[in-house]
Amino acid sequence: MAKGINYGLTVAFILVVVFIPVFFYKKSFCCSAYGTGDKSGHSFSIHGMKDVRNIAPVLIIGSGPAGLTAALYSARLGFPTYILDGAQPGGQLTTTSYIENWPSREKILGTELMDAMRKQVMSYDVTFLNEDASSVDLTQWPYTVKTSDGTQINALSVIICTGSKPILLGVPGETEFWSKGVSTCAVCDAAFYKDKHVIVVGGGDSAAEQALQLAVYAKKVDLIVRKDAMRASQAMQEELKKLPRVSVLYNNQVKKVKGTSAHVTSVDLYDSKSDTMTDFPVDGVFLAIGSKPNTQMFTGQLRLNEGGYIEVQGHSQRTSVEGVAAAGDVEDAVYKQAIVAAGEGSKAAIDTQHFLQKVGLGPDALDKVSSQFFIKKKPIMQVEIDSISTIEEFEKEVANSDVPVVLDFYTPSCASCKYMLPFYQEAAQQLEGRVKLLKVNAEKAKDLATKLVVVKVPAFLVYKGGKLVARYQKVMNKSKMVEFISQFADDQTATID
């Protein structure tokens, strides 16, 4: 009898402690139209969204291989998808030259590949927003993302594809000579170093790639490798050996960047093997020593590892917050390959689909809130902008102008320059008659670029009364571009260098 009672108590204990909680847990998620929550205490309820505006069912932050692939999959899965382009549309792939390991393409330029991916994505229900994310709040749902122009988007799900940014050396002179001979983008700036002597700091594939790009223009390229061997793949090292202009200096480190007020002239180069320091004459310094993830906005909101990369769960792209996924270099500290980032983008979109379905946001539910979706403002009609290429044209346009003159220096291979052109055109439309905007192809206008000391693109030079009053050499989103040029059109005193 006692044995039967014990058995019954055991069964009852299992039902109470194990099966009943599991049943109600599953039921709460399956019946998510009534609301549920994740481990962070978020409440997911479509009934609570009736007063919410600017909704984005899927918001992707970043437009590199991971972001574009995530958008492609998300849109094809039936979810209205939005992409925040970020400061570098197309990601770091746009700073490389030829790619020879992309399946089905024997050889393709990085910019061409990203343009092709973007065009494919644009053929689906995807809205591109030409802004950065200035802040992200993942503490409540819908998640709120503010863009650089002040717009708040309420995202039902977020896929983070913010990538990484180049690591700097941290040596004296590096910041002082940034854009005056120090660069991280050979594909953008190589043309400025025709018949000059440059160095590339680094020993991996990125460094080898930059050396190959520079060797087309420079008379001499030295790779500065800290150790006694390169980390670059054997295939890349073999390519370097074919180029007589390229040399590798092992066991060397740049300790200081030096120059005049206008440009780099040399570096202090330390040879660890001989324990000697040399004043090494050089015209340009290109850095390729690695990268770090762009995760500053997510610190304290998502679980990050010791290297600052976003942690994902198991073989998925799910982060520590329900409904938030991450893909690409922002969470991949190992492979750092475009094809891997693209694959992770597809996984992130599928993980996001599962989340949205789990909380009841299928086609019918999405249709009910479709009137609350974010609607992109129609752009102002773009205008054609005149170009100049000679010193004579420059002197004529600048000296005889009654309004401030802005010169946009670009190169055809500069993806960031191409990205900003529509914003430059929009600024020209908005500020017509108050400021004159001109384009300058730096590859064709070499004498003019030399005269105005332009050795890096993008570069924006502003003149008033024939005198240079501002020089800005960073990527700008749409709102920043209009704000930057407006300050001169409004006849305010501004000096930016």
C-alpha positions as CSV (number, residue, x, y, z in Angstrom):
1,M,0.0,0.0,0.0
2,A,2.8,2.4,1.0
3,K,4.5,1.6,-2.3
4,G,1.4,2.5,-4.3
5,I,1.1,5.8,-2.4
6,N,4.8,6.6,-3.0
7,Y,4.4,5.9,-6.7
8,G,1.3,8.1,-6.9
9,L,3.1,10.9,-5.2
10,T,6.0,10.6,-7.6
11,V,3.8,10.9,-10.6
12,A,2.0,13.9,-9.1
13,F,5.3,15.5,-8.4
14,I,6.5,15.1,-12.0
15,L,3.2,16.5,-13.3
16,V,3.3,19.5,-11.1
17,V,7.0,20.3,-11.3
18,V,7.8,19.4,-15.0
19,F,5.0,18.9,-17.4
20,I,2.5,21.6,-16.2
21,P,5.0,24.5,-16.3
22,V,6.3,23.3,-19.8
23,F,2.7,23.2,-21.0
24,F,1.9,26.7,-19.9
25,Y,5.2,28.0,-21.1
26,K,4.5,26.7,-24.6
27,K,1.0,27.8,-24.5
28,S,2.0,31.4,-23.6
29,F,4.3,31.6,-26.6
30,C,1.9,29.9,-29.0
31,C,-0.9,32.1,-28.0
32,S,1.2,35.2,-28.3
33,A,-1.6,37.4,-29.5
34,Y,-2.4,37.7,-25.8
35,G,1.1,38.7,-25.0
36,T,4.2,36.9,-23.7
37,G,7.7,37.8,-22.6
38,D,11.3,36.7,-22.8
39,K,13.9,36.2,-20.2
40,S,14.6,39.9,-20.1
41,G,11.0,40.6,-19.1
42,H,9.9,41.9,-22.5
43,S,6.2,41.7,-23.2
44,F,5.4,40.8,-26.8
45,S,1.7,41.7,-27.6
46,I,0.4,42.8,-30.9
47,H,-2.7,44.2,-29.0
48,G,-0.4,46.7,-27.4
49,M,0.7,48.2,-30.7
50,K,-2.5,50.0,-31.8
51,D,-1.2,53.4,-30.9
52,V,2.4,52.7,-32.1
53,R,3.5,54.5,-35.3
54,N,6.7,54.2,-37.5
55,I,6.7,50.4,-37.2
56,A,9.3,48.3,-38.9
57,P,8.5,44.6,-38.8
58,V,12.2,43.8,-39.6
59,L,14.9,46.5,-39.1
60,I,18.4,45.7,-40.3
61,I,21.2,47.9,-39.2
62,G,24.0,47.8,-41.7
63,S,24.1,47.1,-45.5
64,G,27.2,44.9,-46.1
65,P,27.0,41.2,-47.3
66,A,25.3,40.2,-44.0
67,G,22.7,43.0,-44.0
68,L,21.8,42.7,-47.7
69,T,21.5,38.9,-47.5
70,A,19.3,39.2,-44.4
71,A,17.1,41.7,-46.2
72,L,16.8,39.5,-49.3
73,Y,15.7,36.5,-47.2
74,S,13.4,38.5,-44.9
75,A,11.6,40.1,-47.8
76,R,11.2,36.8,-49.6
77,L,9.8,35.4,-46.3
78,G,7.0,38.0,-46.5
79,F,8.1,40.6,-44.0
80,P,8.3,44.3,-44.8
81,T,12.0,45.0,-44.3
82,Y,13.9,48.2,-43.6
83,I,17.7,48.7,-43.9
84,L,19.7,51.5,-42.2
85,D,22.6,51.9,-44.6
86,G,25.1,53.2,-42.0
87,A,28.2,55.2,-42.7
88,Q,29.7,52.7,-45.1
89,P,27.0,51.2,-47.4
90,G,28.2,47.9,-48.7
91,G,30.5,47.4,-45.8
92,Q,34.3,46.9,-45.9
93,L,33.9,44.8,-49.1
94,T,33.7,48.2,-50.9
95,T,37.2,49.0,-49.8
96,T,38.7,45.9,-51.6
97,S,39.6,45.6,-55.2
98,Y,39.0,42.2,-56.9
99,I,37.4,39.2,-55.1
100,E,38.4,35.8,-56.4
101,N,36.7,33.5,-53.9
102,W,33.1,34.4,-54.3
103,P,31.2,31.3,-55.6
104,S,30.2,31.5,-59.3
105,R,32.3,34.6,-59.9
106,E,35.9,34.0,-61.0
107,K,36.8,37.6,-60.4
108,I,34.7,40.6,-59.4
109,L,35.4,44.0,-57.9
110,G,34.1,44.4,-54.3
111,T,32.1,47.5,-55.3
112,E,30.5,45.6,-58.3
113,L,29.5,42.7,-56.1
114,M,27.9,44.9,-53.5
115,D,26.1,46.9,-56.2
116,A,24.7,43.7,-57.7
117,M,23.5,42.5,-54.3
118,R,21.9,45.8,-53.5
119,K,20.0,45.9,-56.9
120,Q,18.7,42.4,-56.2
121,V,17.5,43.4,-52.7
122,M,15.8,46.5,-54.1
123,S,13.6,44.4,-56.3
124,Y,11.8,43.2,-53.2
125,D,9.8,44.9,-50.5
126,V,12.8,46.5,-48.8
127,T,13.1,50.1,-47.8
128,F,16.6,51.6,-47.7
129,L,17.1,54.4,-45.2
130,N,20.2,56.5,-46.0
131,E,21.0,57.2,-42.3
132,D,23.0,55.8,-39.4
133,A,21.5,54.5,-36.2
134,S,22.3,57.1,-33.5
135,S,20.8,55.1,-30.6
136,V,19.2,51.8,-30.0
137,D,16.9,50.8,-27.0
138,L,16.4,47.1,-26.6
139,T,14.9,47.4,-23.1
140,Q,11.3,47.3,-24.2
141,W,9.3,46.0,-27.2
142,P,8.9,47.2,-29.9
143,Y,12.5,48.1,-29.9
144,T,13.2,51.8,-30.6
145,V,16.0,52.9,-33.0
146,K,16.7,56.6,-33.6
147,T,18.4,57.6,-36.8
148,S,20.9,60.3,-37.4
149,D,18.2,62.6,-38.7
150,G,16.1,62.3,-35.5
151,T,13.6,59.8,-36.7
152,Q,12.4,57.1,-34.3
153,I,11.6,53.7,-35.7
154,N,9.7,51.1,-33.7
155,A,11.2,47.8,-34.7
156,L,9.4,44.5,-34.0
157,S,12.6,42.7,-34.7
158,V,16.2,43.8,-35.2
159,I,19.1,42.2,-37.2
160,I,22.4,43.8,-36.3
161,C,25.0,43.8,-39.2
162,T,27.1,46.8,-38.2
163,G,30.4,45.0,-39.1
164,S,33.7,46.2,-37.8
165,K,36.1,49.1,-38.2
166,P,39.9,49.2,-38.8
167,I,42.2,49.2,-35.7
168,L,44.7,52.1,-35.6
169,L,48.3,51.8,-34.4
170,G,47.9,54.3,-31.6
171,V,51.3,55.9,-32.3
172,P,52.3,59.6,-32.2
173,G,51.4,61.4,-35.5
174,E,48.8,58.9,-36.6
175,T,45.8,61.1,-35.8
176,E,47.6,64.3,-36.9
177,F,48.3,63.0,-40.3
178,W,45.0,61.2,-40.9
179,S,43.9,62.1,-44.4
180,K,47.3,63.7,-44.9
181,G,49.1,60.5,-45.8
182,V,47.6,58.0,-43.3
183,S,44.8,55.9,-44.6
184,T,43.0,52.5,-44.2
185,C,41.6,52.4,-47.7
186,A,43.9,51.7,-50.6
187,V,41.1,51.1,-53.1
188,C,39.9,54.7,-52.4
189,D,43.2,56.5,-52.2
190,A,45.8,54.5,-54.2
191,A,45.5,56.9,-57.2
192,F,47.0,59.7,-55.2
193,Y,50.3,57.8,-54.8
194,K,51.3,57.4,-58.4
195,D,55.1,57.0,-58.6
196,K,55.5,57.5,-54.8
197,H,56.8,55.3,-52.0
198,V,54.2,53.9,-49.6
199,I,54.1,51.4,-46.7
200,V,51.4,49.0,-45.7
201,V,51.4,48.1,-42.0
202,G,50.1,44.5,-41.3
203,G,50.8,40.9,-42.3
204,G,47.4,39.4,-43.0
205,D,45.2,39.1,-46.1
206,S,44.0,42.7,-45.8
207,A,47.5,44.0,-45.8
208,A,48.5,41.9,-48.8
209,E,45.3,43.1,-50.6
210,Q,46.2,46.7,-50.0
211,A,49.8,46.2,-51.2
212,L,48.4,44.7,-54.4
213,Q,46.1,47.6,-54.9
214,L,48.9,50.2,-54.3
215,A,51.4,48.4,-56.5
216,V,49.4,49.5,-59.6
217,Y,50.2,53.1,-58.9
218,A,53.1,53.4,-56.4
219,K,56.8,53.0,-57.5
220,K,57.5,51.1,-54.3
221,V,55.4,49.4,-51.7
222,D,56.9,48.0,-48.4
223,L,54.9,45.8,-46.2
224,I,55.8,46.3,-42.5
225,V,55.3,43.1,-40.7
226,R,55.7,43.0,-36.9
227,K,56.7,39.3,-36.7
228,D,59.1,37.1,-38.8
229,A,56.3,35.7,-41.0
230,M,53.1,36.9,-42.6
231,R,49.6,35.6,-41.6
232,A,48.3,36.1,-45.1
233,S,47.1,33.1,-47.1
234,Q,49.7,31.3,-49.2
235,A,47.8,32.4,-52.4
236,M,48.1,36.1,-51.4
237,Q,51.8,35.7,-50.6
238,E,52.5,34.1,-53.9
239,E,50.7,37.1,-55.7
240,L,53.0,39.5,-53.8
241,K,56.1,37.7,-54.9
242,K,55.1,38.3,-58.6
243,L,55.4,42.1,-58.1
244,P,58.9,43.6,-58.1
245,R,57.6,46.8,-56.6
246,V,56.5,45.1,-53.4
247,S,58.9,44.2,-50.6
248,V,58.3,42.7,-47.1
249,L,60.1,44.1,-44.1
250,Y,59.9,41.5,-41.3
251,N,60.4,42.2,-37.6
252,N,59.6,45.9,-38.1
253,Q,57.1,48.2,-36.3
254,V,56.1,51.8,-37.0
255,K,56.6,53.8,-33.8
256,K,55.8,57.3,-35.0
257,V,54.4,59.1,-38.1
258,K,56.1,62.3,-39.1
259,G,55.8,65.0,-41.7
260,T,55.1,68.7,-42.6
261,S,51.9,70.6,-41.8
262,A,50.6,69.3,-45.1
263,H,51.6,65.7,-45.5
264,V,53.5,62.6,-44.2
265,T,57.2,62.5,-45.0
266,S,58.6,59.6,-42.9
267,V,58.0,57.2,-40.1
268,D,60.2,56.0,-37.2
269,L,60.7,52.3,-38.0
270,Y,61.9,50.0,-35.2
271,D,63.7,46.8,-36.2
272,S,63.2,44.4,-33.3
273,K,65.8,41.9,-34.6
274,S,68.6,44.4,-34.7
275,D,67.1,46.6,-32.0
276,T,67.5,49.8,-34.1
277,M,65.3,52.8,-35.0
278,T,65.4,54.3,-38.5
279,D,63.9,57.5,-39.9
280,F,62.3,55.8,-42.9
281,P,61.3,58.3,-45.7
282,V,57.8,57.5,-47.1
283,D,54.9,59.3,-48.9
284,G,52.0,57.4,-47.5
285,V,51.1,55.0,-44.7
286,F,48.3,52.5,-45.1
287,L,47.0,50.6,-42.1
288,A,45.8,47.0,-42.2
289,I,46.3,45.6,-38.7
290,G,42.9,44.2,-38.0
291,S,39.5,45.4,-37.0
292,K,37.2,45.7,-34.0
293,P,33.4,45.2,-33.9
294,N,31.0,48.1,-34.1
295,T,29.1,47.3,-30.9
296,Q,29.3,50.5,-28.9
297,M,25.5,51.1,-29.0
298,F,24.8,47.6,-27.7
299,T,27.1,47.6,-24.6
300,G,25.0,46.9,-21.6
301,Q,22.0,45.8,-23.7
302,L,23.3,42.6,-25.4
303,R,25.8,40.0,-24.1
304,L,29.2,40.7,-25.6
305,N,32.3,38.6,-25.3
306,E,35.7,39.8,-24.1
307,G,36.6,41.0,-27.6
308,G,33.5,43.1,-27.7
309,Y,31.8,40.9,-30.3
310,I,28.0,40.1,-29.9
311,E,27.5,36.6,-28.5
312,V,25.0,34.4,-30.4
313,Q,23.3,31.3,-29.2
314,G,24.6,27.9,-30.4
315,H,24.4,27.5,-34.2
316,S,21.8,30.3,-34.5
317,Q,22.2,34.1,-35.0
318,R,20.0,34.8,-32.0
319,T,21.4,37.2,-29.4
320,S,20.7,37.4,-25.6
321,V,17.6,39.5,-26.4
322,E,14.6,37.8,-27.9
323,G,13.8,39.1,-31.4
324,V,17.3,40.5,-31.9
325,A,19.8,38.7,-34.2
326,A,23.3,39.5,-35.3
327,A,25.3,38.5,-38.3
328,G,28.7,39.2,-39.9
329,D,31.8,40.7,-38.5
330,V,29.9,42.3,-35.6
331,E,29.7,38.8,-34.0
332,D,32.2,36.7,-36.0
333,A,35.7,37.0,-34.5
334,V,37.1,34.0,-36.3
335,Y,36.3,33.7,-40.1
336,K,35.7,37.4,-41.2
337,Q,34.8,36.3,-44.7
338,A,32.2,38.0,-46.9
339,I,30.6,34.6,-47.9
340,V,30.4,33.7,-44.2
341,A,28.7,37.0,-43.4
342,A,26.2,36.4,-46.2
343,G,25.4,33.0,-44.9
344,E,24.9,34.3,-41.4
345,G,22.6,37.0,-42.8
346,S,20.3,34.3,-44.2
347,K,20.3,32.5,-40.8
348,A,19.5,35.7,-39.0
349,A,16.5,36.3,-41.3
350,I,15.2,32.8,-40.7
351,D,15.7,33.1,-36.9
352,T,13.8,36.4,-37.1
353,Q,11.0,34.7,-39.0
354,H,10.6,32.1,-36.3
355,F,10.5,34.9,-33.6
356,L,7.8,36.9,-35.4
357,Q,5.7,33.8,-36.1
358,K,6.1,32.7,-32.5
359,V,4.7,36.0,-31.2
360,G,1.8,35.9,-33.6
361,L,3.0,38.3,-36.3
362,G,1.9,36.3,-39.3
363,P,0.4,37.8,-42.5
364,D,-3.0,38.6,-41.0
365,A,-1.6,40.3,-37.9
366,L,0.9,42.3,-40.0
367,D,-1.9,43.3,-42.4
368,K,-3.8,44.8,-39.4
369,V,-0.9,47.1,-38.5
370,S,0.2,47.8,-42.0
371,S,-1.2,51.4,-41.8
372,Q,1.2,52.0,-38.9
373,F,4.4,51.0,-40.8
374,F,7.1,53.6,-41.3
375,I,6.9,55.5,-44.6
376,K,10.0,56.9,-46.1
377,K,9.8,60.5,-47.1
378,K,10.0,61.1,-50.8
379,P,13.4,62.7,-51.7
380,I,13.7,66.1,-53.2
381,M,14.2,66.0,-57.0
382,Q,17.9,65.6,-57.6
383,V,19.8,68.1,-59.7
384,E,22.8,67.7,-61.9
385,I,26.0,69.1,-60.4
386,D,28.7,70.7,-62.6
387,S,32.2,69.3,-62.6
388,I,35.6,70.9,-62.8
389,S,39.0,69.3,-63.4
390,T,41.6,72.0,-64.1
391,I,43.2,74.7,-62.0
392,E,41.9,77.3,-64.5
393,E,38.3,76.1,-64.0
394,F,38.8,76.1,-60.2
395,E,40.1,79.7,-60.2
396,K,37.3,80.9,-62.4
397,E,34.5,79.2,-60.4
398,V,35.9,80.1,-56.9
399,A,37.2,83.6,-57.5
400,N,34.1,84.9,-59.4
401,S,31.5,83.4,-57.1
402,D,29.2,85.6,-55.0
403,V,28.2,82.6,-52.8
404,P,30.3,80.0,-51.0
405,V,31.7,77.2,-53.2
406,V,31.8,73.6,-52.1
407,L,34.1,71.1,-53.9
408,D,33.3,67.4,-53.6
409,F,36.5,65.4,-54.4
410,Y,35.8,61.8,-55.3
411,T,37.2,58.8,-57.2
412,P,35.0,56.4,-59.3
413,S,36.2,53.5,-57.1
414,C,35.2,55.2,-53.8
415,A,32.0,53.5,-52.7
416,S,31.4,56.1,-49.9
417,C,31.7,58.9,-52.5
418,K,29.1,57.2,-54.7
419,Y,26.8,56.7,-51.7
420,M,26.9,60.4,-50.8
421,L,26.3,61.8,-54.2
422,P,22.5,61.8,-53.9
423,F,22.8,63.7,-50.6
424,Y,25.1,66.2,-52.3
425,Q,22.5,66.6,-55.0
426,E,19.7,67.1,-52.5
427,A,21.7,69.7,-50.7
428,A,22.2,71.5,-54.0
429,Q,18.5,71.5,-54.6
430,Q,17.6,72.7,-51.1
431,L,20.3,75.5,-51.1
432,E,20.0,76.6,-54.7
433,G,21.2,80.2,-55.1
434,R,22.8,80.3,-51.7
435,V,25.8,78.1,-52.3
436,K,27.5,76.6,-55.4
437,L,28.3,72.9,-55.4
438,L,30.9,71.3,-57.7
439,K,32.2,67.8,-58.3
440,V,35.9,67.0,-58.9
441,N,37.0,63.6,-60.1
442,A,40.4,63.4,-58.3
443,E,41.8,60.8,-60.8
444,K,41.2,63.2,-63.7
445,A,42.1,66.4,-61.8
446,K,45.4,65.3,-60.4
447,D,47.1,68.8,-60.8
448,L,44.1,70.4,-59.0
449,A,44.2,67.7,-56.2
450,T,47.9,68.3,-55.8
451,K,47.5,72.1,-55.6
452,L,44.7,71.8,-53.0
453,V,46.5,69.1,-51.1
454,V,43.8,66.4,-51.5
455,V,45.3,63.0,-50.9
456,K,42.2,61.1,-49.6
457,V,38.6,60.8,-50.6
458,P,35.9,61.7,-49.9
459,A,37.0,65.3,-49.4
460,F,34.8,68.4,-49.2
461,L,36.5,71.8,-49.5
462,V,34.6,75.0,-48.8
463,Y,35.6,78.4,-50.2
464,K,34.3,81.9,-49.3
465,G,35.6,84.9,-51.1
466,G,38.2,82.7,-52.8
467,K,39.6,81.5,-49.5
468,L,39.5,78.0,-48.0
469,V,37.4,78.1,-44.9
470,A,36.7,74.4,-44.3
471,R,38.0,71.0,-45.2
472,Y,35.9,67.8,-44.2
473,Q,37.1,64.3,-45.1
474,K,34.6,61.9,-43.5
475,V,31.6,60.1,-44.8
476,M,28.3,61.9,-44.1
477,N,24.7,60.7,-44.1
478,K,22.0,62.8,-45.7
479,S,21.0,64.9,-42.7
480,K,24.7,65.6,-41.9
481,M,25.5,66.6,-45.5
482,V,22.7,69.2,-45.6
483,E,23.6,70.4,-42.1
484,F,27.3,70.7,-43.0
485,I,26.7,72.7,-46.2
486,S,23.8,74.8,-44.8
487,Q,26.1,76.4,-42.2
488,F,28.1,78.1,-45.0
489,A,25.1,78.9,-47.1
490,D,23.6,80.8,-44.1
491,D,26.8,82.9,-44.0
492,Q,27.9,81.6,-40.6
493,T,31.6,81.5,-39.8
494,A,32.7,77.9,-39.7
495,T,36.1,76.2,-39.9
496,I,36.3,72.4,-40.1
497,D,39.5,70.6,-40.9
